[in-house]
Amino acid sequence: MMSKYYSDILKDLSPYTPGEQLNDKKYIKLNTNENPYPPSDKVITTIKEYSGGDLRLYPDPESLELRKVLASHHGVDIDNVFVSNGSDETLAFAFNAFYTGKKIAYPKVTYSFYPVYAKLYNCQVDELDMLDDYEIDKKALMEKKVGLVIANPNAPTGELLDKDYLLALLENNSNSLILIDEAYMDFSQEESMAKYIKEYKNLLVVRTFSKSYSLAGMRIGYAVGDKELIFGLNLVKNSFNSYPLDRLAQVAGIQAIKDQAYYDALNKEIISTREYTKKALEELGCKVLPSASNFLFVKFKDLASFKVYEDFKKEGILIRQFSYISDYVRITIGKKEDMEALIEVAKEILR
Amino acid sequence: MMSKYYSDILKDLSPYTPGEQLNDKKYIKLNTNENPYPPSDKVITTIKEYSGGDLRLYPDPESLELRKVLASHHGVDIDNVFVSNGSDETLAFAFNAFYTGKKIAYPKVTYSFYPVYAKLYNCQVDELDMLDDYEIDKKALMEKKVGLVIANPNAPTGELLDKDYLLALLENNSNSLILIDEAYMDFSQEESMAKYIKEYKNLLVVRTFSKSYSLAGMRIGYAVGDKELIFGLNLVKNSFNSYPLDRLAQVAGIQAIKDQAYYDALNKEIISTREYTKKALEELGCKVLPSASNFLFVKFKDLASFKVYEDFKKEGILIRQFSYISDYVRITIGKKEDMEALIEVAKEILR
């Protein structure tokens, strides 16, 4: 529908559709890459502690304490850190601040919010064709001299680009901003690229508390980059909403970083369950791409992805199917017992 | 500073500066229009109740329950309600969806975030000169045939435009969207204009939980309007961030509306304290504009507003001074004892 009150920008938008958020608890929910384990007890206790009369007051618009803790976590300065209402908001601000009206490039199969931002901010996008099995064409990417957006590990495939390749890319394309979205990085065995922001002024690393910190419900994301980039993000943020992070999100984020050991153990467990699941699905004849994330990208022989999705749903398991991908589905790594249930259903489906 | 990585949109931005958020509790904080009373006990209890393992899960991206409760509160349908991370986010989305690149008008002295949005979304703004004592020029406003943005009551003056005038404006300018920002409406004795959205397809009413629901710390705002307008807002929101309201904000908002009686009593108390303060300041020789909000706009005889601000700060009271207003200051209504303290300091300052 178009209304006479709309501005022209609404004409071409095609919004992002998140995975189903069914409140219905009867499903095993392996469709939106949530962490199967709860946040640490201390995070919960801290939120409760701050749930009081002070909620009448605005939060710190600068989120200073949270940024200080994040800066220390990544070994950078506080003015190298930007925080936002989930990493989607950071991504939106980054597209707006750095890519509006510009040429940019990213792999054709990647986080499907990127094309949405690109439309909203009028970017001209060069979508790079994938190689076989949805692999990123590293050679083609290296040749692009425009702004780049790279999910690393990539979503929904789980592919990890290694540090040396990314450093070469940053070196080779130093006049363009290279945004590396590390939403799933903590599920790899590699370190964040955030520590390279001092050497590479064209590097912006975007991260989230939604996956590895088990706080999707609190909406906390952040970026690490050169202070000029952070200044640019703040120009947009402060022209949009002074207080995107509420009081409880700020204290939850601070406590989560302090409880790093708890989350390291969770992530280790998820990695182990991922490898267990990969092996089991492969034994059933599925093709499973190598994954450095908390999900697997899986081809159930010659079954259409939509049918696989439907079959799992019928059996009480939600997985993610993308309309533009007909062969593979994405399966979030849950608890060991969730994956055992998934494997049992997979056996039925493949029979 | 400008960086080679910036897009052109950063060139002209001049971000909004919120009032000081000093964590220092030694100040009586009458500068950002926060409610001096805590949220209801049930709101606090509800937040604590939902602070648990489910924070690992994304919130409902559609905030269905909260929108249902708001729809019922205003006697409209659920598809007439849009919710966001504070009303600033609703305002940003509305400017983006309806006013991008268009001609719009608003009074010169009003909420100072409007010019910021107008720059971000490239609007051509006709700023209407104020009459004496910062009164809105109702006749000039009635003659404008472009999109209008009206804070009602107006900020920082507190002026209320009456229902009949606004209905005439909606009738008279039916081809333009008229955004009425009711951030402070609950402190007037008038009803929200939200109930007129069925008759006036060009009416968008924006409201917040930050002031009258005492939840500035939780970031909840919303809009009520024709479903085509809400659809347009969702197009932008879903091209920007799927989940701007976290799980705790959603349940806090729901419970606050259910506890309406508690908030009605608070608001009544604030109105009474406002009238007490107005009278006391007038007795000291101040000029105090009529206010239908939780703040007063006050002229301390011939003292410069910046000096008044500084003098109060020295005595431990934070009030709001605007760089572009040299005579009046804005004073938030706190508890009775806060205002008694303010009046004592006012006596000193005026001596």
Chai-1 contact restraints between the chains, C-beta under 6 A:
chainA,res_idxA,chainB,res_idxB,connection_type,confidence,min_distance_angstrom,max_distance_angstrom,comment,restraint_id
A,M1,B,E228,contact,1.0,0.0,6.0,A-B,restraint_1
A,S3,B,E228,contact,1.0,0.0,6.0,A-B,restraint_2
A,Y5,B,F98,contact,1.0,0.0,6.0,A-B,restraint_3
A,Y5,B,L177,contact,1.0,0.0,6.0,A-B,restraint_4
A,Y6,B,G232,contact,1.0,0.0,6.0,A-B,restraint_5
A,S7,B,F98,contact,1.0,0.0,6.0,A-B,restraint_6
A,S7,B,T100,contact,1.0,0.0,6.0,A-B,restraint_7
A,S7,B,K102,contact,1.0,0.0,6.0,A-B,restraint_8
A,I9,B,T100,contact,1.0,0.0,6.0,A-B,restraint_9
A,L10,B,A97,contact,1.0,0.0,6.0,A-B,restraint_10
A,L10,B,G232,contact,1.0,0.0,6.0,A-B,restraint_11
A,L10,B,L235,contact,1.0,0.0,6.0,A-B,restraint_12
A,L13,B,L235,contact,1.0,0.0,6.0,A-B,restraint_13
A,L13,B,S239,contact,1.0,0.0,6.0,A-B,restraint_14
A,P15,B,L235,contact,1.0,0.0,6.0,A-B,restraint_15
A,P15,B,N238,contact,1.0,0.0,6.0,A-B,restraint_16
A,P15,B,S239,contact,1.0,0.0,6.0,A-B,restraint_17
A,Y16,B,N238,contact,1.0,0.0,6.0,A-B,restraint_18
A,P18,B,P61,contact,1.0,0.0,6.0,A-B,restraint_19
A,P18,B,S242,contact,1.0,0.0,6.0,A-B,restraint_20
A,Q21,B,Y58,contact,1.0,0.0,6.0,A-B,restraint_21
A,Q21,B,D60,contact,1.0,0.0,6.0,A-B,restraint_22
A,T32,B,Y58,contact,1.0,0.0,6.0,A-B,restraint_23
A,E34,B,R56,contact,1.0,0.0,6.0,A-B,restraint_24
A,E34,B,L57,contact,1.0,0.0,6.0,A-B,restraint_25
A,N35,B,R56,contact,1.0,0.0,6.0,A-B,restraint_26
A,P38,B,G53,contact,1.0,0.0,6.0,A-B,restraint_27
A,P38,B,R56,contact,1.0,0.0,6.0,A-B,restraint_28
A,P39,B,L55,contact,1.0,0.0,6.0,A-B,restraint_29
A,I44,B,S51,contact,1.0,0.0,6.0,A-B,restraint_30
A,I47,B,S51,contact,1.0,0.0,6.0,A-B,restraint_31
A,K48,B,K48,contact,1.0,0.0,6.0,A-B,restraint_32
A,K48,B,S51,contact,1.0,0.0,6.0,A-B,restraint_33
A,S51,B,I44,contact,1.0,0.0,6.0,A-B,restraint_34
A,S51,B,I47,contact,1.0,0.0,6.0,A-B,restraint_35
A,S51,B,K48,contact,1.0,0.0,6.0,A-B,restraint_36
A,G53,B,P38,contact,1.0,0.0,6.0,A-B,restraint_37
A,L55,B,P39,contact,1.0,0.0,6.0,A-B,restraint_38
A,L55,B,L215,contact,1.0,0.0,6.0,A-B,restraint_39
A,L55,B,G217,contact,1.0,0.0,6.0,A-B,restraint_40
A,L55,B,M218,contact,1.0,0.0,6.0,A-B,restraint_41
A,R56,B,E34,contact,1.0,0.0,6.0,A-B,restraint_42
A,R56,B,N35,contact,1.0,0.0,6.0,A-B,restraint_43
A,R56,B,P38,contact,1.0,0.0,6.0,A-B,restraint_44
A,R56,B,S214,contact,1.0,0.0,6.0,A-B,restraint_45
A,L57,B,E34,contact,1.0,0.0,6.0,A-B,restraint_46
A,L57,B,A216,contact,1.0,0.0,6.0,A-B,restraint_47
A,L57,B,G217,contact,1.0,0.0,6.0,A-B,restraint_48
A,Y58,B,Q21,contact,1.0,0.0,6.0,A-B,restraint_49
A,Y58,B,T32,contact,1.0,0.0,6.0,A-B,restraint_50
A,Y58,B,A216,contact,1.0,0.0,6.0,A-B,restraint_51
A,P59,B,G217,contact,1.0,0.0,6.0,A-B,restraint_52
A,D60,B,Q21,contact,1.0,0.0,6.0,A-B,restraint_53
A,P61,B,P18,contact,1.0,0.0,6.0,A-B,restraint_54
A,N85,B,N85,contact,1.0,0.0,6.0,A-B,restraint_55
A,N85,B,P244,contact,1.0,0.0,6.0,A-B,restraint_56
A,G86,B,Y243,contact,1.0,0.0,6.0,A-B,restraint_57
A,D88,B,N241,contact,1.0,0.0,6.0,A-B,restraint_58
A,E89,B,N241,contact,1.0,0.0,6.0,A-B,restraint_59
A,A92,B,F240,contact,1.0,0.0,6.0,A-B,restraint_60
A,A97,B,L10,contact,1.0,0.0,6.0,A-B,restraint_61
A,F98,B,Y5,contact,1.0,0.0,6.0,A-B,restraint_62
A,F98,B,S7,contact,1.0,0.0,6.0,A-B,restraint_63
A,T100,B,S7,contact,1.0,0.0,6.0,A-B,restraint_64
A,T100,B,I9,contact,1.0,0.0,6.0,A-B,restraint_65
A,K102,B,S7,contact,1.0,0.0,6.0,A-B,restraint_66
A,V116,B,S239,contact,1.0,0.0,6.0,A-B,restraint_67
A,L120,B,S239,contact,1.0,0.0,6.0,A-B,restraint_68
A,L177,B,Y5,contact,1.0,0.0,6.0,A-B,restraint_69
A,S214,B,R56,contact,1.0,0.0,6.0,A-B,restraint_70
A,L215,B,L55,contact,1.0,0.0,6.0,A-B,restraint_71
A,A216,B,L57,contact,1.0,0.0,6.0,A-B,restraint_72
A,A216,B,Y58,contact,1.0,0.0,6.0,A-B,restraint_73
A,G217,B,L55,contact,1.0,0.0,6.0,A-B,restraint_74
A,G217,B,L57,contact,1.0,0.0,6.0,A-B,restraint_75
A,G217,B,P59,contact,1.0,0.0,6.0,A-B,restraint_76
A,G217,B,D246,contact,1.0,0.0,6.0,A-B,restraint_77
A,G217,B,R247,contact,1.0,0.0,6.0,A-B,restraint_78
A,M218,B,L55,contact,1.0,0.0,6.0,A-B,restraint_79
A,M218,B,D246,contact,1.0,0.0,6.0,A-B,restraint_80
A,R219,B,Y243,contact,1.0,0.0,6.0,A-B,restraint_81
A,R219,B,D246,contact,1.0,0.0,6.0,A-B,restraint_82
A,E228,B,M1,contact,1.0,0.0,6.0,A-B,restraint_83
A,E228,B,S3,contact,1.0,0.0,6.0,A-B,restraint_84
A,G232,B,Y6,contact,1.0,0.0,6.0,A-B,restraint_85
A,G232,B,L10,contact,1.0,0.0,6.0,A-B,restraint_86
A,L235,B,L10,contact,1.0,0.0,6.0,A-B,restraint_87
A,L235,B,L13,contact,1.0,0.0,6.0,A-B,restraint_88
A,L235,B,P15,contact,1.0,0.0,6.0,A-B,restraint_89
A,N238,B,P15,contact,1.0,0.0,6.0,A-B,restraint_90
A,N238,B,Y16,contact,1.0,0.0,6.0,A-B,restraint_91
A,S239,B,L13,contact,1.0,0.0,6.0,A-B,restraint_92
A,S239,B,P15,contact,1.0,0.0,6.0,A-B,restraint_93
A,S239,B,V116,contact,1.0,0.0,6.0,A-B,restraint_94
A,S239,B,L120,contact,1.0,0.0,6.0,A-B,restraint_95
A,F240,B,A92,contact,1.0,0.0,6.0,A-B,restraint_96
A,N241,B,D88,contact,1.0,0.0,6.0,A-B,restraint_97
A,N241,B,E89,contact,1.0,0.0,6.0,A-B,restraint_98
A,S242,B,Y16,contact,1.0,0.0,6.0,A-B,restraint_99
A,S242,B,P18,contact,1.0,0.0,6.0,A-B,restraint_100
A,Y243,B,G86,contact,1.0,0.0,6.0,A-B,restraint_101
A,P244,B,N85,contact,1.0,0.0,6.0,A-B,restraint_102
A,D246,B,G217,contact,1.0,0.0,6.0,A-B,restraint_103
A,D246,B,M218,contact,1.0,0.0,6.0,A-B,restraint_104
A,D246,B,R219,contact,1.0,0.0,6.0,A-B,restraint_105
A,R247,B,G217,contact,1.0,0.0,6.0,A-B,restraint_106
A,L248,B,L248,contact,1.0,0.0,6.0,A-B,restraint_107
